[in-house]
């Protein structure tokens, strides 16, 4: 007489462990996926992701890993598995960005581990380039083809940069940054991606009809610029106890307007307090309080300029 075991989580887990002991990774991943569906936790997620990588399913592994992303980023041991997912999916740009972000906050032995991660990631990237000769040709072509599409589609295609190697991304950016048809918000987004990579080269950028040269190593992301953080602090001070909903709405608007000026924002935002008050005044004049004649004139000037920036964003709301 055959004993029928209930197909519960524990049973699937046991079958998965048995398959792993026989190095039958594909079969093991199927059982572990079934167990995971019946109850999700990080230890099982870690085992499942490891097994999927061994079975040759890196994209599936990455999808599962991202369900517990906070845990994978918490320690270097867990991070190494998440990094393997990114590298096996050939997401070299994203991998280098994450490593760079972690390195800025670490010291001692943990920093040394991430320096090693950076070396491993670069080695895998170079090997991938050699094996493919021209890396990700279809992804590269799709990425560059954004010039032939409207801004909303350009924004979607911008995310393809994560599937390119650093050098190919930079090569494409050199082309796209000089294309008038590429919306500046998209250029700003890609520029931030290069800033995170800390890429040690200059790049030319067509900025509202004028070609500017930028040294990428000197760039910070928008969120890391002191001026942007000051704008948010001013906004919070002005509205925190007055209208928190308006504060949230204006945070997004200030971020988008800032992106349209980045990385030349200091040339335009010379008075951060009045720059923020101008946004508030256009939404709720009574919140601004008493203004001098000089302040009114400056706010009117800023308001007119901010309205022009808004018009540049209309194309993203057209559909």
N, C-alpha and C positions, 0 to 999 in steps of 0.2 A: 504494500500500500504506500503510495507517494504522499508525503505530507505537503500540503499547500501553505506556503508562507504568505502572509498578507503583504501586499506591495506597498508598504509604508516607507516613510523616510529612512528609518534605520536600516531596513532591508535593502533599499536601493544603495545606501551608503556602503553596506557590507559587500554587496556585489561589485561596487566600484572599487573598493579596496582590494578585493580578490583579483579583479582584472589588472589593477596596478601592479600587484605582486608578480603578475605574469608579463608585465610590460606591454599589455594590450591597451594602449592609451586611448584609441578611438572608442573601444567598447567601454572603457572606464569613464570616459567623458560623458557618454550617454547616460550611464547609471547615475553619475554625480549630478548631471543636469536635472534628472528626474527627482533626485533627493532635494536639490536646491529649490526646485519649484514648490516643493511641499513645506519648505521652511528655510528662509534666508538668514544666514549669519556670516560674519567675516571669516572665521576659520574655514568653513566649507567653501566660501567664495575663493579664498586663497588657494585651496587645494584644487578646485575646479579650474581656476585660471591657469595654474601650473600644468594641469593635465591637458587642457586645450592647447597650450603652447607645445607641449611634447607631441600632441597628436597632429600638429601642423595646422591649427585653426587660430591664427593670431588675432584676426578681426573679431571673432566670437569671444576670444579671451579678453580683448580690450573692452568690448561692450560690457561684459560681466564685471571687469575690474572697476569700471567707472561708476558702478552702483555703490561702491565703497571707496570712492576716490579720496575722501578725507583720511581714511585709515591708511591707504597706500602712501600718502604723502607725509604721514606722521613720523616714520622712521626710515633710516637708510636701507634696512633689510627689506621692508615691504616695498619701498620705492624701487628697489632694484628689479623686482618682478614687474611692476608697472612700466618701468623703463624698457624692459625686454619686450613687452607688448607693443609699445610705440615703435621700437626699432625693428621688430619683426614685421610690423605693418608699413615700414619705411616712412614713418612720420618723423623724419629727422629734425625738421625745424621745431616742431612742438617739443620734442625731447630736449633739444639744446636750450630752448626757452625755459622749460621747467628746471633744468639743472642750474642755469644761470640765476634764476629767481631764488632757488634754495641756497646757492653759494653766497649770495649777498647777506644772508641771515645767519650763516654758520661760522664756526671757528674750530680750531683744534682738530681732533681726529675725525669728527663728522665732516668738516670741510675737506679733509684729505680724501675721504671716501667719495665725495661728490666731484672732486678733481679727477679721480680715477674714473668715475662714471662718464665725465666729459670726454676723457681720452677714449674710453670704450665706444661711446656713441660716435665720435669722429672716425674711429677706425672702421666701424661697421658702415658708416656712410661712404667712406672712400672705397671699401670693398664692393659695396653695392654699385657705385659709379663705374668701377672697373668691369664688373660682371655685365652690366647693362650697356656699357659704352656711353650711350646717351640716356641718362636716367629718366624714367617715367615719361617717355615721349608723348603719350596721349594726355597725361595730366598736364604736362607743360604746355601742350598745344591748347587744351581747354582753358588753362589759366590765361594765356596770352590772348585768346579769342574774346576776352571780356571787352576789348575795344570795340567790338561789333554789336554790343548789346546795350540796352538801356541801363541806367544806374542801379536799379533794384537787382537785376541779374548780375551786374558787376559785383555788387556787394556779396551775393551768394558765391560767386566764383572766387572771390578773394580768399575764402577758407581753403581753397586747394593748395595754397602756399605751404600748408602743413605737410603735404604729401611730397614735397620736393626736397632735394638736398639744399643745404645752405647756399652753395655756390650757384646752383641753378635758380634758386629763388632770387638771389641778388642779380643774376644775369637778366631775369625776366623783369625785375623791378626797374632796372636801368632803362628798359624799353618802355614800360608802362608809365613811369614817372614823367616821361617827356611827351606822352600822348594827350592831346587836348580833349579827346573824347572820353577819357577816364575821369569820372567825377572826383572832385578833390576830397570828398569824404572817404572814398575808397583808397585814394593815395595816402591819406592820413592814417587809415587803418593799417595799411601795408607798411608804412613808415614806422609805426609803433612796433610791428612785428620784427622789423629789422633792428629797432632799438633794443628790444629784449634780447636779441641774439648777440648784441654787443659787437657787431660786425666791424672790423677795423679798416674800413675803406670810406672814401668819399663817394657821394652819389649826387647826380644832378636832378633837379626837380622843377618841373614847369608849374610855377605857382602864380595862378591868375594872370597868365600872359607873360610872365617874366621867369627866366631860368635862374634858379638859385643853386648853389653848391652847398651840400651838407656833409659834415663829418659825423658819420653814424656813431662812432665811439663816444661822442660828446652828448648824445641824445639820451633823454629819459622818456619813459612812457608818460602819457598825459597824467595818469593818476599819481605818478611819482614827482611831478613838477611842483615846486613850492608855490608857484603862483596859483595853480589850479586848486591846491589844498587850501590856500588862503581864501579863494573865492567861495568855496564850500563853507568855510568857517564863518565868513561874513554873512552868507545866506542863512546859516543856522542861527547866528546871533540876532539877525533881523526878524526871523519868522518863527523861531522855535516855540515861543509862547503865544504866538499870534494866530498862525494858520499853518499847521503841520502838513496838510494836504497840498497846499500851494508850494510849500518848501520842496516836497517830493517832486512835483511837476517841474519846478524851475531847476532842480538839480539836473534832470535829464536835458532840459533845454540849454542850460549853461554848458553841459558836457558836449553836446552836439555843436554848439557855436564855437566852443574852444577847439574842437577837432578841425573845424574849417579854417582856423587860424594857425594851428600847430604846424611847424615848430617856431613860428614867427609871432607868437601871441603877445610877446612883450612890446612889440612895435605898435600894437593896437590897444592893449589893456594897460594904460599908463596910470589909471586911477581905479584900482580894484573895488573900492567901496562904492564909488558912483557907477561903476560897470554893473555891479550886482543890483544896486538900487534902481538902475534903469530897467532891469528885468522886472523887478517888483512893481515899479511905477506903472509899467504897461499893463500889468495884470490887476493891480489893486492900488491905485494912487494914494488912498487914505493910509496905507500901511507905511508909507515913506516918511510921513511927518513933515515938519517945516523945513523948507529949503531956502537957501540964499538965491539971489538972482543968478549968480555965477554957477551954482550947482544945477539950477533949472536949465540953464543953457547947455551945460555939459551933458546932462541927462537927455536932453532933446537930441543932442548930437549923437550920443551913444545909441539912443533908441532908433534913430534913423538907420544907423549902421547895422544894428542887430536885426532890423526888419529886412535889410538886404540879405543878410546871412540866412534868415528864415526862408527867403525865396529860393535860395540854393538847395533847400531841403524838400521843397514841394514835390520834386520828382519822385521822392521815395514814398509819397503818400497818394500818388496819382491813381493807383489801382487798388 
